[in-house]
Amino acid sequence: MHWLALLPSPPQPSSDESPTCSADPEQSLQALAWWALQFSPKVARLEEAVVLEVAASLRLFGGADALHERVLGTAGQAGLSLQALAWAPTSLAALALARAGVNNGLSRPITQIIDGLPLHCLTAVQAQAAMLARLGCRTLGDVRRLPRAGLSRRFGKAPLLALDQALGLQPEAHAWLQAPAEFEARLELPQRVENAQLLLHYVRHLLLQLCAWLAGRHAGIQSLTLHWEHDAMRARDVGSGGSLTIHTSHCTRDFGHLWRLLGEHLAQLTLAAPAGEIRLQAGAVMALEELSASLLPAAPEQAHEPLAQLLERLSVRLSPERVRCGSLLEDHRLEAMQQWRAWASNGPAAVSAQGSTYPQPTWLLSPPLRLSMRQDQPLYQHAPLQLLAGPQRVEGGWWQLDAALPNGHAQQQRDYFLALSAGHLVLWVFQQRLSEFEHGWFLHGVFA
């Protein structure tokens, strides 16, 4: 057995300079438990800590040391704060070690480690600490050395049972945690909030729970909705509340990313009346593909903000129409395979297109350059071209009207060839087919 005990940091009191509400210990512990589900399905809450049995997951994460480092490293990225992490053969022993500030409970026999811990490390023993201290007991080992019959008669069965369970002499029973199928969390604000930006401080606690819940499900989202209820002392013509829905360019559960994106949107929002309660609701939950870590050290520029997150923030500040990007379209015509659109439209509604299986030129000429001919053979720079491969027949566009074209629509009937010039340039040329307006050969692209 390999048990981990996660002891969350105590809530920090709010200050006047930072008007945030202190996190509810119950909500913080619940978020930590949901987050721990990504490492093992056997997760339970034990007093003020979260315990999980990870023996079956050690090989998946590369061994015990790698798993311990991953738990410590990713907790901060998820916005969670750990006061202590300890591991031992039993859950109660791991909790006792975490309270004592000791990490490793597997380096020596568990009896030797437990015997050296102070009385407060086990709750059942701590309840009788005053009387035990008068008997000369300072450590759990001192309590274990007392006569069991007399200890049970004077203090009941709880201290002995806790000691036996910590040492693995008695079985432990846990209620395994199961994350809910949908996420929705509420928070009653400690005071009336009139500025939308101040809501961001209170949303943090709900966002932590959301990201932890997503981590436990190995999933992500592309949208979330923040609802707020107006205070009862509002004007008559103001509604009961409002909502804000944000979308991300890709599926994510990154706390920092969602936190910054919410801040950008709330900075442009004006509340119609003071808010007294907020509610956070997740959008459609999708499986999040886990990417393999690089074998090489990360480059310095990789520590900066990812491009997708930067473009999202710019689209919020400058408007989506001023931040544009290219996207693939399902079309066989070279000039119609890509379309420039506003960044916001590349979110959940963006069309996923696959590239062509045929070679595609690096540079595209617009419009195509007509080539001269000699004995029905195309020439480039006064030299004949050598056709290497082809033809690739492209027909389409009959459904699109274009008044600028001679025939009034964008229909194409072309045979494309891969050609080699006398200067050893690889070219992409085509020959018009069945066209009453244009005949001959054209240069459409150049391969780099």
C-alpha positions as CSV (number, residue, x, y, z in Angstrom):
1,M,0.0,0.0,0.0
2,H,1.2,3.5,-0.8
3,W,-0.9,6.3,0.7
4,L,-0.5,10.0,0.2
5,A,-1.9,12.6,2.6
6,L,-2.4,16.1,1.2
7,L,-2.7,18.8,3.9
8,P,-4.1,22.1,2.5
9,S,-2.7,25.4,3.7
10,P,-4.8,27.3,6.2
11,P,-6.8,30.2,4.7
12,Q,-5.1,33.5,4.7
13,P,-6.9,36.4,6.3
14,S,-7.9,39.2,3.9
15,S,-6.3,42.6,4.1
16,D,-7.6,46.1,3.4
17,E,-5.3,46.4,0.3
18,S,-6.6,43.1,-1.1
19,P,-10.4,43.0,-0.6
20,T,-10.8,39.2,-1.1
21,C,-12.9,36.9,0.9
22,S,-11.1,34.2,2.8
23,A,-11.6,30.8,1.2
24,D,-14.0,28.5,2.9
25,P,-12.0,25.5,4.3
26,E,-14.7,23.1,3.3
27,Q,-14.7,24.4,-0.4
28,S,-10.8,24.3,-0.4
29,L,-10.8,20.7,0.8
30,Q,-13.4,19.7,-1.7
31,A,-11.5,21.3,-4.5
32,L,-8.3,19.5,-3.4
33,A,-10.2,16.1,-3.3
34,W,-11.5,16.6,-6.8
35,W,-8.1,17.6,-8.1
36,A,-6.5,14.4,-6.5
37,L,-8.8,12.2,-8.6
38,Q,-6.5,12.6,-11.6
39,F,-3.8,10.5,-9.7
40,S,-6.0,7.7,-8.4
41,P,-9.7,6.7,-8.2
42,K,-9.2,5.9,-4.5
43,V,-9.5,9.3,-3.0
44,A,-11.1,10.1,0.4
45,R,-11.4,12.9,2.8
46,L,-9.9,12.2,6.2
47,E,-10.4,14.9,8.8
48,E,-8.8,18.1,7.6
49,A,-6.8,16.3,4.8
50,V,-7.2,14.4,1.6
51,V,-5.8,10.9,1.3
52,L,-5.4,8.7,-1.7
53,E,-4.1,5.3,-2.4
54,V,-1.7,5.3,-5.4
55,A,0.0,1.9,-5.4
56,A,-1.8,1.0,-8.7
57,S,-0.8,4.3,-10.3
58,L,2.9,4.4,-9.6
59,R,3.9,2.7,-12.8
60,L,1.7,5.1,-14.8
61,F,3.4,8.2,-13.5
62,G,7.0,6.8,-13.6
63,G,7.5,5.7,-10.1
64,A,6.9,7.0,-6.6
65,D,9.4,9.8,-6.7
66,A,8.0,11.1,-10.0
67,L,4.5,11.0,-8.7
68,H,5.4,12.8,-5.5
69,E,7.1,15.6,-7.6
70,R,4.2,15.8,-9.9
71,V,1.7,16.2,-7.1
72,L,3.8,19.0,-5.6
73,G,4.5,20.7,-8.9
74,T,1.0,20.7,-10.4
75,A,-0.8,21.7,-7.2
76,G,0.5,25.3,-7.5
77,Q,-0.3,25.4,-11.2
78,A,-3.9,24.5,-10.4
79,G,-4.1,27.4,-7.9
80,L,-4.1,25.0,-4.9
81,S,-1.8,25.5,-1.9
82,L,-0.4,22.5,0.0
83,Q,0.9,22.8,3.6
84,A,2.4,19.3,3.6
85,L,2.6,16.1,1.6
86,A,3.4,12.8,3.2
87,W,3.4,9.1,2.2
88,A,3.1,6.0,4.3
89,P,1.7,2.4,4.2
90,T,-1.6,3.5,5.8
91,S,-3.7,6.6,5.4
92,L,-3.8,7.5,9.1
93,A,0.0,7.2,9.3
94,A,0.4,9.5,6.2
95,L,-1.9,12.0,7.9
96,A,0.1,11.8,11.1
97,L,3.4,12.4,9.2
98,A,1.9,15.3,7.4
99,R,0.9,17.0,10.7
100,A,4.4,16.4,12.0
101,G,6.0,17.8,8.9
102,V,7.6,14.5,8.0
103,N,7.4,13.4,4.3
104,N,8.7,9.8,4.0
105,G,7.0,7.1,5.9
106,L,8.4,4.3,3.8
107,S,12.1,4.7,4.4
108,R,12.0,2.7,7.7
109,P,9.5,0.4,9.5
110,I,6.4,2.4,10.2
111,T,6.5,1.4,13.9
112,Q,9.8,3.3,14.4
113,I,8.5,6.4,12.6
114,I,5.1,6.5,14.4
115,D,6.7,6.0,17.8
116,G,8.7,9.2,17.5
117,L,5.7,11.5,16.6
118,P,4.1,13.8,19.1
119,L,0.6,13.2,20.5
120,H,-1.2,15.8,18.4
121,C,-0.5,13.8,15.2
122,L,-3.4,11.4,15.9
123,T,-6.7,13.1,16.7
124,A,-8.0,10.2,18.9
125,V,-4.8,10.4,21.0
126,Q,-4.8,14.2,21.1
127,A,-8.2,14.2,22.7
128,Q,-6.6,12.6,25.8
129,A,-3.4,14.6,25.6
130,A,-3.7,16.4,29.0
131,M,-4.2,13.1,31.0
132,L,-1.5,11.3,28.9
133,A,0.9,14.1,29.6
134,R,0.4,13.7,33.3
135,L,1.3,10.0,32.9
136,G,4.6,11.0,31.3
137,C,3.6,10.4,27.7
138,R,5.2,12.8,25.1
139,T,5.2,10.7,22.0
140,L,2.9,8.1,20.4
141,G,5.5,5.5,21.3
142,D,5.0,6.3,24.9
143,V,1.3,5.7,24.6
144,R,1.9,2.4,22.8
145,R,4.1,1.2,25.7
146,L,1.3,1.6,28.3
147,P,-0.6,-1.5,29.3
148,R,-3.4,-1.9,26.6
149,A,-6.0,-3.2,29.0
150,G,-5.6,-0.3,31.4
151,L,-5.4,2.3,28.5
152,S,-8.6,0.9,27.1
153,R,-10.5,1.1,30.4
154,R,-9.4,4.6,31.2
155,F,-9.5,6.3,27.7
156,G,-11.8,4.0,25.7
157,K,-11.0,2.1,22.5
158,A,-10.5,5.1,20.2
159,P,-6.8,5.8,21.0
160,L,-5.8,2.1,20.6
161,L,-7.8,1.7,17.5
162,A,-6.2,4.8,15.9
163,L,-2.7,3.5,16.8
164,D,-3.5,0.1,15.4
165,Q,-4.9,1.5,12.1
166,A,-1.9,3.8,11.7
167,L,0.4,0.8,12.0
168,G,-1.7,-1.4,9.7
169,L,-2.8,-3.8,12.5
170,Q,-6.4,-2.9,12.0
171,P,-8.3,-2.3,8.7
172,E,-9.3,1.2,7.6
173,A,-12.6,2.1,6.0
174,H,-13.0,5.0,3.6
175,A,-15.9,6.5,1.6
176,W,-14.3,7.0,-1.9
177,L,-15.0,10.3,-3.4
178,Q,-16.9,10.6,-6.7
179,A,-17.0,13.8,-8.6
180,P,-20.5,15.0,-9.7
181,A,-21.5,14.7,-13.4
182,E,-22.0,18.5,-13.8
183,F,-20.3,21.5,-12.2
184,E,-22.1,24.5,-10.6
185,A,-20.9,26.4,-7.6
186,R,-22.3,29.3,-5.6
187,L,-20.8,31.9,-3.3
188,E,-22.6,34.5,-1.2
189,L,-20.5,37.7,-1.2
190,P,-19.6,39.1,2.2
191,Q,-20.4,42.6,1.0
192,R,-22.2,44.4,-1.8
193,V,-20.0,44.6,-4.8
194,E,-20.6,47.5,-7.2
195,N,-17.5,47.2,-9.4
196,A,-17.4,44.3,-11.9
197,Q,-13.6,43.9,-11.6
198,L,-13.9,43.3,-7.9
199,L,-16.0,40.2,-8.7
200,L,-12.8,38.6,-10.0
201,H,-11.4,38.3,-6.4
202,Y,-14.4,36.3,-5.3
203,V,-14.7,34.3,-8.5
204,R,-11.3,32.9,-7.8
205,H,-12.6,30.4,-5.2
206,L,-15.2,29.1,-7.6
207,L,-12.7,28.9,-10.4
208,L,-10.4,26.8,-8.3
209,Q,-13.1,24.3,-7.7
210,L,-14.0,24.2,-11.4
211,C,-10.4,23.5,-12.5
212,A,-9.9,20.9,-9.7
213,W,-13.2,19.2,-10.8
214,L,-12.0,19.1,-14.4
215,A,-8.6,17.7,-13.4
216,G,-10.3,14.9,-11.6
217,R,-12.2,14.0,-14.8
218,H,-9.2,14.4,-17.1
219,A,-11.3,16.9,-19.0
220,G,-11.5,20.5,-20.1
221,I,-14.0,23.2,-21.3
222,Q,-14.2,25.8,-24.0
223,S,-16.8,27.9,-22.3
224,L,-18.0,28.9,-18.8
225,T,-20.7,31.2,-17.5
226,L,-20.6,33.5,-14.5
227,H,-23.9,34.5,-13.1
228,W,-24.5,37.2,-10.4
229,E,-27.6,38.1,-8.4
230,H,-28.3,41.7,-7.7
231,D,-28.6,42.8,-4.1
232,A,-32.1,43.1,-2.6
233,M,-31.6,46.9,-2.2
234,R,-31.6,47.5,-6.0
235,A,-33.6,49.9,-8.1
236,R,-37.0,48.8,-9.3
237,D,-36.2,48.9,-13.0
238,V,-33.1,46.7,-12.6
239,G,-33.4,43.0,-13.1
240,S,-32.6,40.2,-10.6
241,G,-29.1,39.6,-12.0
242,G,-26.9,39.1,-15.0
243,S,-24.5,36.7,-16.6
244,L,-21.3,36.6,-18.6
245,T,-20.2,33.7,-20.9
246,I,-16.7,33.4,-22.1
247,H,-15.2,31.1,-24.8
248,T,-11.7,29.9,-25.2
249,S,-9.9,29.1,-28.4
250,H,-9.1,25.5,-27.3
251,C,-10.2,23.0,-24.7
252,T,-8.4,23.8,-21.4
253,R,-8.5,23.6,-17.6
254,D,-5.6,25.9,-17.0
255,F,-6.5,28.0,-14.0
256,G,-4.2,30.9,-14.9
257,H,-5.5,31.1,-18.4
258,L,-9.2,31.1,-17.4
259,W,-8.4,33.6,-14.5
260,R,-6.8,36.1,-16.9
261,L,-9.5,35.7,-19.5
262,L,-12.2,36.4,-17.0
263,G,-10.3,39.4,-15.8
264,E,-10.2,40.9,-19.3
265,H,-14.0,40.4,-19.8
266,L,-14.9,41.8,-16.3
267,A,-12.7,44.9,-17.0
268,Q,-15.1,45.8,-19.7
269,L,-18.3,45.1,-17.8
270,T,-20.5,47.5,-15.9
271,L,-22.9,46.1,-13.2
272,A,-26.4,47.5,-13.4
273,A,-26.7,47.1,-9.6
274,P,-24.5,45.9,-6.7
275,A,-24.1,42.1,-6.7
276,G,-24.7,40.0,-3.6
277,E,-24.2,36.4,-4.9
278,I,-22.3,34.8,-7.7
279,R,-22.5,31.4,-9.4
280,L,-20.1,29.7,-11.8
281,Q,-21.3,27.1,-14.3
282,A,-19.2,25.0,-16.6
283,G,-20.0,24.6,-20.3
284,A,-19.7,21.5,-22.3
285,V,-17.1,19.2,-20.8
286,M,-14.7,17.5,-23.3
287,A,-11.9,15.0,-22.9
288,L,-8.6,16.8,-22.7
289,E,-5.8,15.2,-24.7
290,E,-2.7,14.9,-22.5
291,L,0.5,15.9,-24.4
292,S,3.7,14.0,-23.9
293,A,6.5,16.0,-22.2
294,S,9.5,16.9,-24.3
295,L,12.7,14.9,-23.9
296,L,14.8,18.1,-24.3
297,P,14.9,21.1,-21.9
298,A,12.3,23.7,-22.5
299,A,13.5,26.8,-24.5
300,P,13.5,30.1,-22.7
301,E,10.7,31.4,-25.0
302,Q,8.5,28.6,-23.9
303,A,8.2,30.1,-20.5
304,H,6.3,33.0,-22.0
305,E,2.5,33.2,-22.5
306,P,1.3,30.8,-25.3
307,L,0.3,32.4,-28.6
308,A,-3.3,31.3,-28.3
309,Q,-3.8,32.9,-24.9
310,L,-2.2,36.1,-26.1
311,L,-4.5,36.3,-29.1
312,E,-7.5,35.7,-26.9
313,R,-6.6,38.6,-24.6
314,L,-6.0,40.9,-27.6
315,S,-9.3,40.0,-29.2
316,V,-11.1,41.0,-26.0
317,R,-9.2,44.3,-25.8
318,L,-9.2,45.3,-29.5
319,S,-12.4,43.4,-30.6
320,P,-12.4,40.1,-32.4
321,E,-12.6,41.7,-35.9
322,R,-9.2,43.3,-35.4
323,V,-7.4,40.0,-34.6
324,R,-7.6,37.7,-37.5
325,C,-6.1,34.3,-38.3
326,G,-6.1,31.8,-41.2
327,S,-8.1,28.6,-41.1
328,L,-8.4,25.7,-43.4
329,L,-11.6,25.0,-45.3
330,E,-12.9,21.9,-47.0
331,D,-12.2,22.9,-50.6
332,H,-10.2,21.4,-53.5
333,R,-9.3,24.8,-55.1
334,L,-6.0,26.1,-53.9
335,E,-7.1,29.7,-53.6
336,A,-10.2,28.7,-51.6
337,M,-8.5,26.3,-49.1
338,Q,-7.7,29.1,-46.6
339,Q,-9.9,31.9,-45.2
340,W,-9.0,34.8,-42.9
341,R,-11.6,35.2,-40.1
342,A,-11.9,36.9,-36.8
343,W,-10.1,35.1,-33.9
344,A,-13.3,34.6,-32.0
345,S,-14.7,32.5,-34.8
346,N,-11.9,30.0,-34.4
347,G,-13.3,28.8,-31.1
348,P,-15.8,25.9,-30.7
349,A,-17.5,26.7,-34.0
350,A,-14.4,26.5,-36.1
351,V,-14.5,23.9,-38.9
352,S,-11.8,21.3,-38.8
353,A,-10.4,20.6,-42.2
354,Q,-7.7,18.2,-43.4
355,G,-5.0,19.2,-45.9
356,S,-4.8,17.7,-49.3
357,T,-2.9,14.4,-49.8
358,Y,-1.3,15.9,-53.0
359,P,1.8,18.2,-52.9
360,Q,0.9,21.8,-52.2
361,P,3.1,24.8,-53.2
362,T,4.7,27.0,-50.6
363,W,4.0,30.2,-52.6
364,L,0.8,30.9,-54.5
365,L,0.5,33.4,-57.4
366,S,-2.6,35.5,-57.5
367,P,-3.7,35.7,-60.2
368,P,-2.1,32.7,-62.0
369,L,0.6,33.6,-64.5
370,R,-0.1,32.6,-68.1
371,L,2.7,30.7,-69.7
372,S,3.9,30.9,-73.3
373,M,3.8,27.6,-75.3
374,R,5.9,26.0,-78.0
375,Q,4.4,23.1,-79.8
376,D,1.8,22.6,-77.1
377,Q,4.5,22.5,-74.4
378,P,4.5,25.1,-71.6
379,L,7.6,27.4,-71.3
380,Y,9.0,29.1,-68.3
381,Q,11.7,31.7,-68.7
382,H,11.9,30.8,-72.4
383,A,12.7,27.1,-71.6
384,P,10.4,24.1,-71.7
385,L,9.1,22.6,-68.5
386,Q,9.6,19.0,-67.6
387,L,6.3,17.5,-66.2
388,L,7.2,15.3,-63.2
389,A,3.8,14.2,-61.9
390,G,0.1,14.7,-62.7
391,P,-2.5,15.3,-63.6
392,Q,-4.4,16.2,-60.5
393,R,-7.9,17.1,-61.7
394,V,-9.7,19.9,-59.8
395,E,-13.3,20.8,-60.5
396,G,-15.4,23.0,-58.3
397,G,-16.8,26.4,-57.6
398,W,-19.8,26.2,-59.8
399,W,-22.0,27.0,-56.7
400,Q,-20.2,30.4,-56.2
401,L,-21.2,33.5,-58.2
402,D,-18.5,36.1,-59.1
403,A,-19.5,39.0,-61.3
404,A,-15.8,39.9,-61.9
405,L,-15.2,36.7,-63.8
406,P,-16.1,36.4,-67.5
407,N,-18.5,33.5,-67.0
408,G,-20.1,35.0,-63.9
409,H,-19.1,32.3,-61.5
410,A,-16.0,30.8,-59.9
411,Q,-16.1,27.4,-61.5
412,Q,-12.7,25.8,-62.2
413,Q,-11.9,22.9,-64.5
414,R,-8.1,22.3,-64.2
415,D,-5.5,19.7,-64.5
416,Y,-2.5,20.4,-62.2
417,F,1.0,19.1,-62.8
418,L,4.3,19.1,-60.8
419,A,6.9,20.6,-63.2
420,L,10.6,21.2,-63.1
421,S,12.1,24.3,-64.8
422,A,15.5,24.6,-66.5
423,G,16.7,26.5,-63.4
424,H,15.7,23.5,-61.3
425,L,12.7,25.2,-59.7
426,V,9.8,23.0,-58.8
427,L,6.6,24.6,-60.0
428,W,2.9,24.0,-59.7
429,V,1.2,24.5,-63.1
430,F,-2.2,23.7,-64.5
431,Q,-3.9,23.4,-67.9
432,Q,-7.4,24.8,-68.4
433,R,-10.0,22.2,-69.3
434,L,-13.3,22.8,-71.2
435,S,-13.1,26.6,-70.7
436,E,-14.5,28.8,-73.5
437,F,-12.9,31.9,-71.9
438,E,-9.3,30.8,-71.0
439,H,-7.1,28.2,-72.7
440,G,-3.5,27.2,-72.3
441,W,-1.1,26.7,-69.4
442,F,-0.7,28.8,-66.2
443,L,1.8,29.0,-63.4
444,H,-0.1,28.9,-60.0
445,G,2.5,28.1,-57.4
446,V,6.2,27.7,-56.5
447,F,7.7,25.1,-54.1
448,A,10.4,26.5,-51.7
